[in-house]
Amino acid sequence: MPAGRRERRLARAVALVSVVMFLAATPFAKMPLVQVWAFIPIYESVVVINDLITAVLLFGQFSILRSRALLVLASGYLFTAFTAISHALTFPGLFSPTGLLGAGPQSTAWLYMFWHGGFPLFVLAYALLKDDVDEASRTSTRQRGRAGATILAGVAAVFAVVCGLTLVATTGRDFLPAIMQGNRYSPAMTIVVSSVWMMNLIALASLWRRRPHTVLDMWLMVAMCAWLFDIALAAVLNAGRFDLGFYAGRIYGLLAASFLLAVLLIENGRLYARLAEANAGERHERQLVQEKTAKLMAVNEELEAFSYSVSHDLRGPLRSMDGFSLVLIEDYGDKLDQEGKDALERIRAASQRMGHLIDDLLRLSQVTRAELDIRQVDLSVLARGIADAIDQEQPGRTVEWAIEPGLSIRADPALMRIAMQNLLQNAWKFSGRANRPVIRVGALQRDSKTVYFVADNGVGFDMAHAGSLFGAFHRLHHVDDFPGTGIGLAIVQRIIRRHGGQIRAEAKEGEGATFFFSLAASKGGSDEQDSPAG
Amino acid sequence: MNKTVLLVEDNPDDVKLTLRAFKRNNMLNPIVVVRDGVEALDFLFARGDQAERAGKPLPTLIILDLKLPKLDGLGVLKAIRGDERTRLIPVVILTSSKEEQDMINGYSLGANSYVRKPVDFAEFMEAAKVLSIYWLMMNQPPPERNSA
């Protein structure tokens, strides 16, 4: 995660406090204090545990992000943990008068130098490698299986190095210059510790230079500052063990070990909180969807009950009106004059018309309610079948059907049949007065979308009145001229919309009308399936 | 042998018009009218008010509306098909509904025919004519099995 402004300020503040404390402690660094032997094992245990946990967390991040930089840094923390262990074991007078592992008087001090000189090397490597973090996180998933092996190899290598250094410091102590005289420092110490200190400074500087700084980088820098003060107080400015510098330096060491751990833990906690939040949000959303679905289903059920009742109950009275009007005409016709009979016929006609309106409304609602069964449909074959049926039903008229072959769409076959039936019957109906009626069905490409059309050369209509063309029971012609209830195009529009498509009309009075429609469901179809031939 | 028709219909107008349609088509079979589902089953199974019908012949044809008070048409049909005495009697559903679900349910429960009442009475007359010719004249009814 990149560092935010607040985090940067906090890190700066912590670093500043460290500096102030360091400056305050410096004059008293050589002041001898009580020798608290228990301080050393307690301190070193805490450092070991802190560093081990930090290493584990960093290894964990490595296994996710697969960045070599993180692997190196994790190894660095593991290195300090291991070295701290051998440092504690060899500390003279702690577990045995000279220290364990065959340690001599110089061993512990040298291990301290290895410890504090080794870690900055890891940090330096981290700083040099850290640019590949982003890159690695992008191409990570590929070799997930090998993360465990890599970590294991890293742990083994660190362990081997620490064992080697311990061996050098203990068995090979004679080859190393003496830096301790009892519990106090020798002159050689100054050179050694200065170079260790310089290494830390270089590591810090290289971290500083490799921008942008992540949260991790920033707190690593704070930790490096603390290390610098640790070394300065505990090995440069003080006189030897158990003076104020020694203790204060150790406390800086502890802080250095804790900073990164704290940051990693906080970061983990934050990520977990974010995850929990996302989960809760998702759960809430799912609940909303469920509630909406339930509501929709309830509305749908009501609608179904409503249309059932419309279908059943509204027609009853119409049957009575029509039936008893006929009874009157049949049984009492001799008592009625022509006007009376005409009135009764009008009642009958109106009842029947209303019966058809109700049926149309039901059909409209059925089209809306029907479940879509999307399949590959040959629109050309469908249109041809409807055209043939119209020709057969109405042999009195000759219409030229120009249907483009091979129009393949993805749609619900039953609904598409209803839509095409309405469009073709309309075209047929409104081209009744044309000299040579031609009805064309075809497709064209517009903005990389396939648009289908049904065109006729009939009476057409004035586009000025086309606004509510697709509204239920809306008509642009008189019933006497062209019969119909005006439900057809409303049904067609619903069907096209249910397919995720759009429909519109273009017309000119006396020249014909063209209906264009698109289908969302057909987009994939033409890709996978054969493209329309011809 | 009089072939009785049982008409199960709650709308008095529809009853009147149906009877007229049959009469006009010269269908002379006796027609028994019941006004709800429970009455229909009482008649068929000689229960309740119709207890005295026990042993009398059953109708040759049942004309059944779907939307009925108390017990609806599908419930009546289920009871008819579930009883040994009545399970073979031809049942014609005559209803306003052309909901697909009603048709499917009607046929699933063993209806022999499904006719929708048209609004146009002339059409209805035609339907009644075809119905009576087919089911009362042409169709061979199942043999009576429970004649005591």
Interface residues (C-beta under 8 A of the other chain):
Chain A: S307 Y308 S311 H312 D313 R315 G316 L318 R319 S320 D322 G323 F324 S325 L326 V327 R348 S351 Q352 M354 G355 D359 L362 Q366
Chain B: N11 D13 D14 L17 R20 L66 K67 T95 S96 S97 K98 E99 E100 K117 P118 V119 D120 F121 A122 F124
